[in-house]
Amino acid sequence: MEMIHEPKLTSSELATLWNTYMADTMGKCILTHFKLTVENEKIEKVIDSALQIADDHIKTITGLFQKEKIAVPQGFNENDIHRNAPRLFSDIYYLRYLEHMGRTGLTTYSLAKAIASRKDIRDLYKKWYSQTESLFDFASDLALELGTFVRSPYMDYPKKVTFVENDDFLGDFFGKQRPLLAIEIAHLGTNIEVCHVGQTLLMGFSQVAKSKSLRHFFQRGSNIGKKQVTTFFEILKDSNTSYPSTWDALVTDSIESPFSDKLMLFQINLLSAIALADFGTAIGGSVRKDIGLIYARLMAELSSFAEDGAKLMIKEKWLENPPQVHDRDKLINRKDK
């Protein structure tokens, strides 16, 4: 008789599923506010698609965790959304947010599948990648149709094959630098867009958070984003490179929050983690020494901001414990009753 061995989830599988559940319960709340306040019918269809994906993920992970006898995280729920609150962002921002989260999902799910071993989990992430790919295309195509798609800067096509002649190609930390490579421009353009999306979100949250300390924290983050965008623009300007387009007036004047302070802080901490990962990828793709140094400096500033965000979550007792190994020393040195 053949025995069928069904292994437990590995640490990497458990981590990615847990993080997906947390992100999707949060995302469902944000998307619900978008759905309740959107005016453009085409953008509403993209929101509906994203809500269906979030619901599918939450239901699937809940069933899987129950089957595996894993505690289902609390995540976020109806207590974290205020359904009667007026809109905080414009329809165009809803679309930009969905583009950004779709792009992030493509990276997240491809990595999650790459580090999964169980076939059912790999199949899940294959399905979720496909869903997110369709959502990203849906949002991007609509942004192109509406004329709001933010393109990376253009550059001249190379006309012939050439080779690097000396180590000036690597640049120096100071002084005149060689022109930017296409890949360096690509990362700068992407990170400008990442900063704009986060900065807009922070600006809105700083208006509506109930906690004064959180309002100041979000305002600090918005100022950091503004400064980082200026830095990226300066690099492009010094190389006589065109800038990616931007959009303004995406935040309303509402001071009534659609979300709980807990959800807003979690969202900002998540965006900070995404930005740090994007900066790290950009360092790997930027050959010029000065650009790598700039990214490292910006990462240090952003890391400090993210750490303060985590401390605020802990202070408010909002930070849900992710899956972790047992503290053996604590178990051994416990006080017996």
N, C-alpha and C positions, 0 to 999 in steps of 0.2 A: 504493500500500500504506500503510495507516494505521499510524503508529508509536505504540506505547504507552509513555508516559513514566512511569516509577516513581521518584518523587523520593526522596532520602535522608530519613532522619528529621531533623526540625528539632531545635534545641537544647532546646526546651520538651518535645517528644515524648520525646526521649532521657532528659531529666531525670526526667520523671514515670514513665516505664517503669522506669528504674534504681531510683528510690526505692520504687516498688511492689514490685519484686523483693526489695529489702533488707527491707522491712517484712513481706512475706509469708513469707520464709524464717524470719525471727525469729518471726512469729506462729505459724507451723506448729509450732515447737519448744514455745512456750508452750501452745498448744492441745493438743499431744500429752500434756504433763503433766496438763492438765485432764482429758483423756480417760482417762488411766490411773488417776486418783484420784477422779473424780466418782462420787457415789452416787445422785443423783436422776436417774432414767431420762429424764425430760422435758428436763432441762438437758443431759443427754448428747446428745440429738438435736440441740439447738442447736449444741453443740460439733462434732458430726459434720458438720453443714451448713457451719460455718465452715471446718473442715479441708478439705472438698471444694472450697470456693471458693479457699482458699490454694493447694491443689495445682493447680487449673486455671490460676491466675495464673502460678505458677512455671513450669509446663510451657509455657504459651503464650509467655511472655517469653523463656524459654530458646530455643525454636524460632525466634522472631523475631530475636533477637540473633545466633544462629548463621547465619541466612539473610542478615542484613545485615553479617556478618563483624565483629561487635562483641564484645569480650571479655565473657563472662558473669561477673558479680560472684561473689565467693566467698560472700558473704552468711553464712548460718548453716546448720548441718547437724547430724547426729547427735552430733558432738563437743561441741555446745553444750547437750545435754540429758542429764540423768542419770536414766534410766528407772526405777531402783529407789528413787529418793528418795521419802520420804513426802510427803503433800500439805502445801502451804504455806498455802493459802487455802481458805475454805469454798466450798461449792457456790453459795451466794448471790453471793459475790464473782465467781465464774466468770461468772455471768449478768450482773452489773453491768459487768464488764470487756467482755463481748461487746456489750452495749448501747452502751457508750461508744465502742468501736472501730467499731461499725456506724455510729454518728452521725458519727464522724470520716470514715469512708469515703465517706459520702454527699457531704460537702463536698469531699473530695479528688478524687473521680472526676468530679463535675460541673465543677470547675475544670479538671481535666485534659482533659476533652472540649472545653471552651470555648477552650482555647489550642492544640488540635491542628488540623492542617490536612489530613493524609492521611486519606482516607475509612476505610481499614482500621483506623487507630488510633482514630478517632472511634467506629467501630462497636464496637471493643473496650471502650472506656470506657462506651459505652451499655449494653453487656451487663454489665459489671462493676458499674455503678451499679444496674442492675436486681437483680443477685445480692445486693448489699449492702442494698438496700432491703428485699428479702424477709427477709434475715437479721435486720435491725434490727426489722422487724415481728414476726418469730418470737420474738426475745428480749424485746421489749417486751410482746407479748401474754402470754407466759408469766410475766413479772414481774408483770403486772396480775393474772393468775390466782393467783399465789402470794402476792400482797399485798406485794410488795417493790418495786414500781415507785416511783421517787422523783419526785414531782410538783413542778412549779413552784408557788410560793405562789398562793393564790386572792386575788381582789379583787372589790369590788362592780362590777356592770355600770354603764356610764354610762346615765343616763335621758334625757338631752337633749343637743343639740349646743351647745357653747359655744366661745368664742374667747379666745385669750390677750390679756390687757388691758395688760400692761406687761412690761418686761424682767426683772422678778423671777422670771419663768418660767425664766430661764437660771441662776438661783441665783448664789451667790457662793462664794468659796473658804473663807470662814469664816462663822460665825453660823447663825441659823435658816434652814432650807431648806424649799422647797415639798415637798409630798408626792411620792412616787416615781411616775413614769409606768409604765404596764404594760410597755413595752419595757425599761425599766431594771430592773424586777423580774425580767423573763424572763432577762436576761443575768446578774443576780446569782444567781438560782436555778441556772442552767446552770453557772456557774463554781464555785458551791459543790459541785455534783456532780462536776465535773472535778477539783477539788482533793481531794475525798474519795477518788475512784478512785485518783489518783496517790499520795496520802498512804498509803493502805492498801498499795499496791504497794511503796512505799519502805520502809514499816515491815517488811514481810516480807523484802525484799531485805537490809535492814540486819542482820537476824538470821542470814542464811545465807551472805553473801558470804565468800569465802576471804580476800580481801585486807582487812587492818585499815583501810587508808586508804579503801577503798570502803565498808566498813561505816559509817565516820564520815561519808562523803560522803552516803550514802543517809539516814542519821539526820538530817543537816543538812537535806536536802530534805524529809523528813517534817515537821520542825519548821517549815519555811517554809510548807508546805501547811496545817499546823494554824493558823498565825498568819494566813494569808490567809483561811481559812474564818471565823475569828473576826472579821476586818475586814468581810467581806461580811455576816455576821450582825448586826453593829453597825449597818450602814447600814439594814438591814431593820427592826431594832428601833427605831431613831430615828424611823422613819416609821410605826411601829405596824403593820407588815406581818407576816403569818404567815411562819414558816420552812418550808423544804422538810424533809421527814423525812430521818432519817439511820439508818444501820445500823452496829452495832458488832460486835466479836468476829468479824471476818472473817479474822483471821490466826491460824494455829495456833502451837504452841510449838516447832515443828521448827527445828533448827539445821543441817539437812542440805540443801544447795542442790539444787533440781531443774535448775538452769541454770548455764552458765558465767558467770564474772564479766563476760566480754566481752559476752555477750547481755544481761545485766541492765543494764549501763551503757548500752548502745545503746538499750534500751527506755526507760530514764529520760530519755535525751537526746531521744528521739522524743516522749515525753509532754511534756517541757518545751517543745519547739517547737510542739506542738499547743496547749498552754495559752497560750503567747505569742500565737498567732494568735487564740485565743478572746478574750483580753484586748483585743487590737487591735480586733476586731469590736465588743466591748462599748463601747470608747471611742467608736466611730462612732455607736453607738445610744444613748449616754447624754448627754442634753442638759445636765444639771446640771453646773456647772463643778467642784464638789468631787468628784463621782464620777469624772470624767475624770482629775483630779489623783491620786486614789487609785489608779486603774488604772495610770497612768503610773509611780507609785512602785513598785507591785507588779511591773510589767514590768521595771523596772530591777533589782530584787532577783532576779527569776527569770532575767533575762538573764545576770547575774553567775554564778548557779548553773549555768546551761547552758554558759557559757563554760568554767567550771572542769571540767565534765563532758567537754567536747571536749578540753581539755588532758590529762585523764587518759587518754582514748582514744589520743591521740597519744603520750603517754609510754609506754604499754603496747604501742604499735605495733598497735593494734586498729582504727584508723580507716582504712577503705578509701577510696581516692581516688575521689570522684564524677567523672563526665565533665566535662572542662574544656578550654578552648582551649589551644593550644600557647603556651609561653613563648618568644616570638620573640627577646627579648633574650638569653635563655639559649642559644638555638640559634646566634645570631649570634656571641656572645662565648665560645663553647665553646673548650676547649683542644684543638687538633689533636694527634693522636698522631704 
